[in-house]
Amino acid sequence: MQISASSAFNSGLSSVQNGQQRVNQAANDIASISVEKPAAQSLDANPSNNQAQPVDLATSLVDLQIGKQQVQAGAEVIKTADDALGTLLDIRA
């Protein structure tokens, strides 16, 4: 009897990695947001110094939470696959 849980482990690991990438991207987006000066104090009239694409803080925070939950879900998949494999080994032994 051959026991294989590699697909479940791979799915869980893939989910953890994707979630980590999402968290990293959201964290970079949040860190890149600069505090804007009020219009009266802003002396920079050159728009080339501004970011090419403004980052929406709300979207970045939502992506951060999605990434966190994706990592947690992937970890649960890995834990469940490990428990199932352990149970199968206990039954087989």
Protein Blocks (a to p, Z undefined) as FASTA:
>chain_A
ZZdfklmmmmmmmmmmmmmmmmmmmmmmmmmpccdddfklpmbfbfklpcfbdcdfklmm
mmmmmmmmmmmmmmmmmmmmmmmmmmmmmmmZZ
